[in-house]
Amino acid sequence: MHPIVNEKVNQIAGILKEQEQDLWLVFVRETSAAGDPVLPLVYGEADLTWQSALIFTADHQKIAILGRYEVETARQIGAFDWVIPYDEDIKPALLQELQRINPQKIAVNYSVDDVLADGLSYGMYLNLVSLLKETPFADRLTSAEKVISALRGRKTPSEILRIKQAISSTVEIYEKAFSLIEPGMSEIEVSNVMQSEVERQGLGYAWPKNNNPAVNTGPDSPVGHNAPTKLVIEPGHLLHFDFGVKQDGYCADIQRMVYFLNINEKEPPEPVKKGFETVVKAIHVAFEAIQPGVPGIEIDALARAVITDAGFPEYKYATGHQLGRLAHDGGGLLGPAWARYGKTPYEPIEVGQVYTIEPGLTVPDYGYIGIEEDILVTDQGAIFLSKPQTSLIIK
């Protein structure tokens, strides 16, 4: 029995009814080489080798049609009412089930905007169309984009607990790093301190290790999805972190800020204080505005305006993304109406979603200021999943 898979699978029928879809078909093969991103939610970590069909219906039917040698694994997962084996050709069993259920709409995993809802490869789509040729089902295929977005986004209690655990571990490693870092250390050395702790605790990385953590010291460090460099922390530098662990399959994603006092300084200079306070305000404004039903684009606009109204250039990324099994967990986005984001900024915020809020800006001559908080959406608005940073860490 896989508890989280069962929790997620039990959400599906309600989502299908809500989205007016009769049946959701996850159609895969050789998933160790080309796995559908949705599989960990509905099948756990096991692989599927031959062509396999996982079928979920709006009336709560859960069916797995797969190669004979994977039947026992599917049964042990405990999420399926029927596990149907085949040997030579999946077509007879698949068509028999479709004819029995007779769905008018069949949601399959393709999406223009959401990579995590786009798991059906073009080759497998062609295979599916061929299997359905000369049946009424060939013309009933629709996108499962909104089904998958809802399933990934609406976190169950077990998922929320695991995210909180990952956040707690991330915060603990941050605190250890803050106690050890000092001028003269390079970005790489700072990263090594944090990574050694990740590995000592047997944790994973919320995104690839080469730039987790991202560490940026001073005005010359390349900010973004870049590996730490040999640049050295100096007095008068801002030090920016972007870091998150993966624990029990779920991620944290938190950014933090440190300032190293320059000679004869007793507090950070005014430009640094203004920049930091501006970012904190942008996070607060976004946080207070988050409510179920509000599209992400509205939250992004509010946070972005705080930055630009303070005289800083707008940041060239979204204000926040969903967080879960991945650091960037797909679905709706707290983002602007830019072509690269497609329709995702227009998706309404929903109860149970976990988002980051992460505006940022650059203070000339001192470095980058980015703070990132992880929040949970409730029916009353947002709650922070860890204590937010509201004052600079001073070294």
N, C-alpha and C positions, 0 to 999 in steps of 0.2 A: 504494500500500500504506500503510495506517494502522497503525503498530506497536501502539499501545495498544489500539485496537479489536480487532485480531487477538488480542492477549493475552486480552482480556476475553471475546471470543466463544469462545475455546478453553476457557474455564472452564465454559461453560454446560451442556454435556452432563453433566458430572459432578455439577453442582448439581441438574439435573433428576432424575437417577437417585437422588440422595440424598433429594430431596424427594418422590419417587415421583410425578413429573409426566412425562407422555409428550411433551408439546409445549408450547412457550411461544410465544404469539402477541402481537407488538407491533403494534397496529392504530392507524394515525394518519392525519391529513390536515393540510394547511396548517400545517406545523410552525413556520413563521416567526411565526405568530400564536399558536399554542397547542401548543407542543412538549411531548412526553412527557419527563419528567426523565431517563428511562433512555436516550434516544436517543444522547447523546454517547458512552456506553459501547459501544453496539452498532452505531452508524452514523456516528460522528464528528460534525463540525460542519455537515455538509450538511443542507439542508432537503428535506422531502418534501411534494409539493403535492397530488396527487390522493390518494384513499384508497389506503393502502399497507399491506402485511402483511409483516412480518419474522418468519419462522418458524424456530424452533430446536427440535431434537428430542433426546431422550435418547440416540439412536443416532448423534449427531454430524451430522445433516443441518442445513444452513444455507441458507435459501431467502429470496429477496426477490421479492415480487410488487408491482410498482409501475408508475406511468405511463411510457409509452414514452420520454418526453423526459428521464427520470432514470436510464435504464438504464446509460449510460456511467459516471455518477458512482458508482453502486452497484458496478460492476465494478472501478473504480479503487480503491475502498476495500479490495478484496481479501479480504473476510471471508466471502463467500457462495459456496457451491458452485453454485447455480443462481440466475440473475437472470431473472425471467419478466416480460415487458412485457404491458401491456394498453392498450386504447384507450377503450372506451366503458363497460365495466362490469367491476369486479374479481371479481364473483361466480363466473363460470365457472372462472377460473384458481384462485381460492381453494378452491372446492369440489373441484376435481380433485385438488389437492395433499392436502387433508384426507382425501379418499376413498382416495388412494394410501397415505397413512401410517396412517390409521385409528386416531388416538389415542383412548384411553379417558378421558384427562384433558387438558384444554386450559387452561393457565394464562394468564390475561389480567390487565391491569394495573389492578386496583382494590384499595384497602386502606382500612380504617376508621382505622388508627392511624398509618400511615407515609405522609406526603405524597409522598415520592419513589417510592413504589410505587403511586401513585394517578393515573397519567397517562392512563388511558382515560376520556375525558369521558363524561358520561351520554348525550349525543347520539350519540357514536361507539359506545357500548355498545348503544344501540337499533338503530343501523345494523347492527352485527354480528349481533345477535339476528335482525334481519330477513333478513340474508343466509343465516343458518343455519336459518331456519324450514323445517319439514318435512324436516329432516335429523336423523340421530341425534346430531349434534354440538351441537345447541342445548342439550341437557341435560348437556353435559360440561364446561361452563365453570367454572373454579375461580379463586381468587385467586392471582396470581403474587407476592404480598407476600414470602414467604420466599425465593423465587428471586431477586428483586431485592435484598433485604436482603443475601443472601450474595454476590451479584455485586458490589454496591457496596462491601461491607465487606471482602472478601478482596482486599487490594491486591496487584497484581502487582509484580515488581521494578522495572519502569519507573515505575509509579505511586509507589512508595515513594521512588524517586530524585527524582521531581519534587516531592513533598511536602518532602523534605529540602532541596531547592534553595529552595523558597519560605520555609521556616523560616530558612535561612541568610540570605536577603535581608532578612527581617523583623528578625532579630537585628542585622544590620549597620545598618539604619536606626534601630533603637532606640539603638544605641551612639552614632551621630552625634547624635541628639536629646539624649541624656544629657549630651553634651559642650557643648551649646549652651544648654540651658534654665537659667533663673535667675529669682529673685524679680522680680516686676513684669511678667512676661509673662502674657498671658491664655491661657486654654485654647485659644481660637481661634488665637492666634499659635503656640502649641506645635504644634497640629494642622497649621498651614500649613507649618512646618518639615519635618514628616514627609511630608506629601503632596507637597511640592515634590521631595523625594528619590525618592518612588515614581515620579513622572512623569519625572524626569530619567533614571531607569534604565529607563523604558519598561515598568514593571510594571503589573499590575492590582490591584484591591482585592478582598479575600476576602469582603467584604460591602459594601453601598453606601457611597460616598465621604462622604456627609453625616455619618456617625458612625464613620468609620474613618480615624484612630483615635478611639476614645472617650477623652476626657481629663477627669479629675475632680480638682480641687484643693480641699482643705479640706472642712469639714463641710457646706457648703451646696450643693455641686454635685449635680445630679440624676444618680444612677448608673443605668446600664442602657443600652438601645439609644437613646441620646440624642446629639444633636450637641453639640460643645463650645460653651461659653458665653463671655461676656465676663468671667467671674470671673477674678481675678488671683491668681497664686501669691504667697503670703506666707510669711515665716518661721514655722515651727510648723505648716505644712501637710503632710499626706500628698498625694502626687500619684500618681494611678492611671491606667494606660493599658490599653486593650484594642485590639489592632492586629494586622493580618495582611495580607500581600500575596497576590495570585494570580499564579502564574508558570507558564507553559506548561500552563495549564489546571487547576492544582492549588493548594491553599490552605494557608496557615499561620494559626494563631489563638493568640496569646500575650498574656498580661497581665503587666505589670511594675509595680513599686512604687519610688517615690523619697520620701525625707523631707528637708525643708528645715529645718535646725537653726534654732531660735529664738535670740534674743539671749541670750548667756551659756550656751547649751547646748553641751556637748562631745559629747553622744550623744543619741539619741532618748529621750524620756521613757518611763517604765515601761509605761504603757498602750499606747503604740505598739509597744514591743518585745514585749509579751505578745501583742498582736493579730497581729503579723507571725509570731512563732514558732508561734502556734496554727495559722495558715493553712499554714505550711510543714509542720508536723506532720501536718495533715489530708491534704495531698498525699502525703507519705511513706507514711502508713498505707494510703491507697488504692492507691498505686503497688505497694507490697509485696504487696497482697492480690490483684492482678489475675493471673488464671490462665485459660487456656482452659477453657470449660465453666461458669465461675462466672457466675450471672446478675448483670446490672448493678445490680440493686436492693441486692445485698449490699455491693457496693463503695460505693455511695452512702450506705448506712446507717453504714458504718465512718467515712467522712470526716465525715459530718454529726454523728456523736456526738462527735468530737474538738472541734468548734466549740461544741456545746451544753454538753459537760462542762466546758469552760473558762469557762462563764458567759455566752456570747454567744448571741443569738437565732439560730435556724436560718436559713440563706439560703433564699430562696423561688424556687429554680431547681434544675435537675439538677446533680449534681457533674461530669458530663462528657457529651460528645456525640461522635459519630463525625466524622471530618475527612477530606476528600478533594477531589473536584471542587468541592464547596461547603464552606463553613465548618461548616454543619450538614448533615451528609451522610446523614441518615436512618438507618434500621435500629435496632438496639438502642441503649439509652441507659443511662448510669450515673445512674439517677434514682430518685426515691421513688415510692411507690404512690399517686400523685395521679391523679384522673380525667383531667386534661388530657393525661397521658402514655399513657393506654390500656395496652396490653400491652407496650410497648417496654422498660420496665425489667426485665421478666422474661426477655428474650432472653439466651441465653448468650453470653459473650464468646468470640470466635473468633480463631485465629491469622491474622495478616495485617491485622487491623483496626487503624486508627489512631484513638485517642481523645484528647480533651482531659481534663485534670483541673483543675477550677477552683473550689474552695470560696472563700468570702469572708465578710467581716464588717465591721461599722462600729465604729470607735473614736470615741466621743463627743468632740466638740470638735476632732478632728484630721482625720477623714475616713474614706474607705472603703479597706479592704485587700482586694485580689483578686489572686491570682497564678494564672496559667494555663499549664500545661505540655502539650506534645504528646508522646504516647507511642505506641509500636508494640507490639502484642501478638505475642509469639513463643511457641513451644512450651514455653519455660522461664519464661514470665512476661512482664513489661513491660520495655521499654528506653526511656529518654528519647531523643528525637530532637534535642534541643539541651540545652545546659547549663542545669539548673534554677536558678532564683533562690533562694538560701538565706540571703542577707543583704540588708538594705535598702541601696539606693543612697543615700548621704548627700551632700547638697549644702549 
